[in-house]
Amino acid sequence: MSRDIPSPPPAERNNAAPAHPAAANENVGPGSQRVRSAGPHRKWQEGPAGRQAGGTGNRQRPSGGRARGAMEESAKPGLRICEGDCAVLKRDEVFKAVLVLRRRKVIFEKQWFYLDNAIGHIYGTTFEVSSGGSLQPKKKMEETTTETKEAGTDNRNIVDDGKSQKLTHDDIKALKDKGIKGQEIVQQLIENSTTFRGKTEFAQDKYIKKKKKKYEAVITIVKPSTRILSTMYYAREPGKINHLRYDTLAQMLTLGNIRAGNKMIVMETCAGLVLGAIMERMGGYGSIIQMYPGGGPVRAATSCFGFPESFFNTLYEFPLSKVDNLVSGTFSSETLPSEPEYNVPVEEESNGSLDEKQTLIQETEEESSTEAVMESNETEEQETMDLAAEDTDYKESKEKGNKENIREKQRKQQERRRKLVETAALLEEKNADGLIVASRFHPTPLLLSLLEFVAPSRPFVVYCQYKEPLLECYTKLREKGGVINLKLSETWLRNYQVLPDRSHPKLMMSGGGGYLLSGITVTVEKVQSDASSLEAQKIEEPTSKKRKLQELHC
Amino acid sequence: MSFVEYGDTIKDGDTAIVFLGHESMFPVKVQHGSKTQTKYGVIRHSTDLIGKRYGSKVTCSKGGWVFILHPTPELWTMNLPHRTQILYSTDISLITMMLELKPGSIVCESGTGSGSLSHAIIRTVAPTGHLYTVEFHQQRAEKAKEEFQEHKVEHLVTVKNQDVCKNGFGVSNVADAVFLDIPSPWEAIGHAQSALKIEGGRICSFSPCIEQVQRTCLAMEEHGFTEINTLEILLRVYNVRTISLQIPDLGKAAEDNSSTGFDSTNQSNQGSLYGILQQGTAQFKSGVPLKEMVGHTGYLTFATKSLF
């Protein structure tokens, strides 16, 4: 069966890609002429190039396998750890995102090491931290012999007096200092435990697992993805993402029908995690307009994903403070909100070399906080620039640089204004394919205004850490009309331990992961007042009889 | 319209969703000359549907009206004809994210069943990815093929009618992700491993029974899968209702001013405290859970294939 799969075009074409309005222009029925013209809204025919186009290089024939020796294709983009990548360190269930830089000390799980040795290895490689802080790849070892060890039957005679381990803290430290491998330390602990032979097999198993976890420190370097980053943020910095649990995020992406080719409106204050997740699911196709409060959007988490540059060509931003203007038709680009160099990448702004940025990251790294590494915070940049100014070298070229600086600033100002006008035009088309809201702000005003820009028969999803604001939102949306299939929900997530004869849910589970309100837009028509109340009733709560049947529906 | 791309207006040959009211909808194949019966009357495709904008209200012959919606995999999941028990969007969402699916991903799935998850996967991996789906029941395999064609996504999916436990997925070392929803997934783990790319990928197995999960986890371990993790996800839906609760009559306090605010003579205080509408009731908005909810669909076990 022949299959015509468009392969992504080479990188050079992306810059010249204008909108391809062919499909969008078949307007037979009523309704405004809808042309996705303002700015490049990349439809499928012009795909993105670059690392993240999923299984690149894998345009397979439908049947039949590939020749073995795919390993030679390890030049495949994104397969190997490269300097400058954002990678995620993983130890058991703990994650941490780091920038891969040479001669850069990294702390993770109470260990200090350099990432230099990791460069060039394939993502997914496991390492051990050896003396001196260097990473050594760990081969998959054979499990310790499974000969039937001596074991007890139950714990009736085991007394926990804290004295069963004969090795002291100092003894163990001495072993560690001697450079003894973790596996050996665990063995020593077992041999010096008076109660070990009395434990049941299961208890011995549990004991060994626990000691291994503590002494056999093994780190895996994995490629960032929505799955990994959302899990990491929920565990490390839930406050930064409004306590959005990763399964709730997963629901949003699906309920919102996020996919390649959409034109999405996103309003989030989750450090850019939600934006990144949406970008990943869109694969560089389509376009995203991010609404932001204040001076500019925070995209710290977005940079962790490692998207290729092309993905950002169709990412727009628009200030919330201008939304009212837009809706009422009084938008003008003259009054730009006070936009600092927030959105501009670091390289452009800092007069210094990359080194300064690295030193800065080093310092914040020591505060051991993920986002500090990844956030190119504006105030930090300012500090960098201030430090640079004090340097005598810079003083000399300062006067010369000044005039150029001013021209450069003006050029950027104009560019920003141009983009703002372009984005406003995109919004004014009122044909977005969906709306995602996940912020610390009360959702009601956001929804009521941003839904204006969404086409009919499109899904929208709102996340809120709390249920009550969504109750209000629901009510206001009902009053406003133009939405159907409203649903207020939350998900429960439970992890399991699965072992032979020892399978059960885990002890702890997440207490809450936030709430979602979702729905579908419909056309709003001018109706007479009597008809509109009927309309509201029909969409309103069903009679109790109907409800019973429908509630059994999943 | 397409299941993988939005269109503005309804066209001949489209699959559209007719929305009648709260959780009441059904799919319809739009065709010139066709008629669809609803409880509100007849919908004539040629005049009422074709050319209309998706999201429009359509008045039926008896005077009632409906909304016509653009299909999405989620709407399809709620309305598709069941040939087997299906996966619902709650599980599908988690599977999609945990398998790291995105445009360009190559996915292997078995069993196809009624195509609920298949449609969602196709939507996510489009336009450059592909779904290889295996179904051992001949009629179901054919029906799935038909539906994919009707929904204009056949270029993104290959349906194979075979037993995945015996013959695998029919491809080797191409998949970024494998999904299993079969009675004996442990028998297919080996095939799953060979279907996955050499450099690695993700796998998910969905099983209703814990015994199946135990066997599957063991098989995964034996085949060198890492990061094996089993979880379950449940959806809780809330109905938004305005509730009025009666304030109990605790009798009149004789002369005493130290009574609680429930004293009926203290009407104004009560009003400010409880938003009272009429005498003796308090009103508030609440998210009320449903009387019954789905308590279990299946256990989801995820794992990673890695070179190490």
Interface residues (C-beta under 8 A of the other chain):
Chain A: M1 R3 D4 I5 P6 S7 P8 A23 A24 E26 N27 V28 G29 P30 G31 R34 W44 G47 Q52 A53 G54 G55 T56 N58 R59 Q60 P62 S63 G64 G65 R66 R68 A70 M71 S74 L79 I122 G124 T125 T126 P137 K138 K139 K140 T220 S225 T226 R227 S230 Y246 D247 L249 A250 Q251 L253 T254 L255 N257 R259 A260 G261 N262 E280 R281 M282 G283 G284 Y285 N431 D433 A455 P456 S457 R458 P459 K467 E468 L470 L471 E472 Y474 T475 I484 N485 L486 K487 L488 S489 E490 T491 W492 L493 R494 N495 Y496 V498 L499 P500 S503 Y515 I520 T521 V522 T523 E525 K538 I539 E540 E541 P542 K546 K548 Q550 E551 L552 H553 C554
Chain B: V4 E5 Y6 G7 D8 T9 I10 F19 G21 H22 E23 S24 G51 K52 R53 Y54 G55 S56 K57 F67 I68 L69 H70 T72 P73 E74 M78 Y88 S89 T90 I92 S93 L94 T96 M97 M98 E100 K102 P103 G104 S105 I106 A120 R123 T124 V125 A126 P127 T128 G129 H130 Y132 H155 T158 G170 V171 S172 N173 V174 D176 K197 I198 E199 G200 I210 V213 Q214 C217 L218 G224 I228 N229 T230 L231 E232 I233 L234 L235 R236 V237 Y238 N239 V240 R241 K285 S286 G287 L290 K291 E292 V294 T297 Y299 T301 T304 S306 L307 F308
